[in-house]
């Protein structure tokens, strides 16, 4: 089996963006976008307690002030929020005085990764996978994992007609402790 299809043949997909419109149709007004904190909790629970491979898609995981699809395909305005990796230092990675002044919520994911600003127009795609499901070398370290995921997303975006830069950030750390499941999962 070709390495690029190895993962997708054993991948369970959870698409909040498809589930929510169905829930709204069944009970109008009952469903709301899955807030990024709930998605982060789900990711951690799957990582710790489930040995299957998962792709989680959530559109508009903003909080409180709306966010997500209002049921008519338009994104509602949601205030920006910041998600940091487990070791991210808010004082180093954000303008803390502005974050406090503008009351921008800060959240932390249980894994590493970059700091991102999200809002109601953000589409989240998370892969929670066993190391064994990845192509050879992809889980060797953070740089290799980021390169593999960049290539995976670039291919998917290109098939959707979205232009993708060929640039890869060489400033990523080399080696080190990436967060991924061991050979057998869980």
C-alpha positions in Angstrom: 0.0 0.0 0.0 1.3 3.5 -0.9 2.5 5.3 2.2 0.3 8.4 1.6 -2.8 6.2 1.8 -1.6 4.0 4.7 -3.0 6.4 7.3 -6.3 7.2 5.5 -7.3 3.5 5.3 -7.3 3.3 9.1 -8.7 6.8 9.9 -11.9 7.5 11.8 -13.3 11.0 10.9 -15.4 13.1 13.2 -16.8 16.1 11.4 -18.5 18.6 13.6 -19.2 20.8 10.6 -21.4 18.1 9.1 -23.0 16.9 12.4 -24.1 20.3 13.5 -26.4 21.2 10.6 -28.2 17.8 11.1 -28.6 18.5 14.8 -29.9 22.0 14.1 -32.4 20.6 11.6 -33.6 18.1 14.2 -33.7 20.6 17.0 -33.4 24.2 15.7 -31.3 26.4 17.9 -30.1 23.4 20.0 -26.7 22.9 18.5 -23.8 25.4 18.7 -20.3 25.1 17.3 -18.1 22.9 19.4 -15.9 25.3 21.3 -12.2 24.9 20.9 -11.8 23.9 24.5 -14.2 21.0 24.0 -12.3 20.0 20.9 -9.0 20.1 22.8 -10.5 18.0 25.6 -11.9 15.4 23.1 -8.5 15.3 21.4 -6.7 14.6 24.7 -9.3 11.9 25.7 -8.9 10.1 22.3 -5.1 10.3 22.6 -5.1 8.9 26.1 -7.9 6.3 25.9 -8.5 5.2 22.3 -6.0 3.4 20.1 -7.7 4.2 16.8 -6.6 7.0 14.4 -8.8 10.0 14.3 -9.2 13.1 12.1 -11.4 15.7 13.9 -12.8 18.6 11.8 -14.5 21.6 13.5 -15.4 24.8 11.8 -15.9 28.0 13.8 -14.9 26.7 17.3 -15.1 30.2 18.7 -16.8 30.7 21.9 -19.2 32.9 23.8 -19.8 35.6 21.3 -20.9 33.3 18.5 -18.6 31.7 16.0 -19.3 29.1 13.5 -22.0 28.7 11.0 -25.2 30.3 11.8 -27.1 27.6 9.9 -27.2 29.6 6.7 -23.5 29.0 5.6 -22.2 32.3 6.9 -19.7 32.6 9.7 -20.8 34.5 12.7 -18.4 37.0 14.2 -16.5 35.4 17.1 -13.9 37.2 19.1 -10.3 36.0 18.6 -8.9 33.5 21.0 -5.3 32.2 21.3 -4.3 28.6 21.6 -0.8 27.7 22.9 1.1 24.5 23.0 1.7 22.9 26.4 5.0 24.6 26.9 4.1 27.9 25.2 4.9 31.0 27.3 2.2 33.6 27.0 4.6 36.4 27.9 6.9 35.3 25.1 4.4 34.4 22.5 1.7 37.1 22.9 1.5 40.8 23.6 0.1 40.1 27.1 -0.8 43.7 27.8 -3.0 43.8 24.7 -4.4 40.3 25.4 -5.4 41.5 28.9 -6.7 44.9 27.6 -8.8 43.2 24.9 -9.7 40.3 27.1 -8.6 37.7 24.5 -9.0 34.2 26.0 -5.9 32.0 26.1 -6.1 28.2 26.0 -3.5 25.6 26.1 -3.5 22.3 24.2 -2.0 19.2 25.9 0.5 18.7 23.1 3.2 20.9 21.7 2.8 22.9 18.6 2.7 26.5 17.6 0.6 29.4 19.0 -2.4 30.2 16.9 -5.1 32.9 16.9 -8.5 31.5 16.1 -12.0 32.9 15.5 -15.4 31.9 14.1 -13.9 31.6 10.6 -11.3 29.1 11.6 -11.4 25.5 10.4 -9.7 23.1 12.8 -8.3 19.8 11.5 -6.6 17.6 14.1 -5.0 14.3 13.6 -4.8 12.0 16.6 -2.8 9.0 15.3 -0.7 6.1 16.3 3.0 6.4 15.4 2.8 3.2 13.4 0.1 4.7 11.1 2.5 7.4 9.9 4.8 7.1 6.9 8.4 6.0 7.7 10.3 8.8 9.3 7.3 11.2 9.9 7.4 10.6 13.6 11.2 10.9 14.0 10.8 14.3 15.6 8.9 17.6 15.4 10.5 18.8 12.2 9.7 15.6 10.3 6.2 15.5 11.7 5.6 19.1 10.7 7.0 18.5 7.2 4.8 15.5 6.7 1.7 17.3 7.9 2.5 20.3 5.7 2.8 18.1 2.7 -0.5 16.3 3.6 -2.4 19.6 4.0 -0.8 21.2 1.0 -1.9 18.2 -1.2 -5.5 18.4 0.2 -5.6 22.2 -0.3 -4.2 22.0 -3.8 -6.9 19.5 -4.8 -9.5 22.1 -3.6 -7.9 24.8 -5.7 -6.2 26.7 -2.9 -2.7 27.9 -3.8 -0.1 26.6 -1.4 3.4 28.0 -0.9 6.3 25.6 -1.2 8.1 27.3 1.7 8.7 25.2 4.8 9.8 26.9 7.9 13.3 25.7 8.6 13.3 27.4 12.0 11.4 24.4 13.5 13.2 22.7 16.3 15.2 19.6 15.4 14.7 16.4 17.4 13.1 16.5 20.8 10.0 15.1 22.4 7.1 15.2 20.0 3.8 14.1 21.4 2.6 11.0 19.6 1.3 7.6 20.5 3.8 4.7 20.7 3.8 1.9 18.2 0.7 0.1 19.5 -1.3 3.2 20.4 -2.9 4.5 23.4 
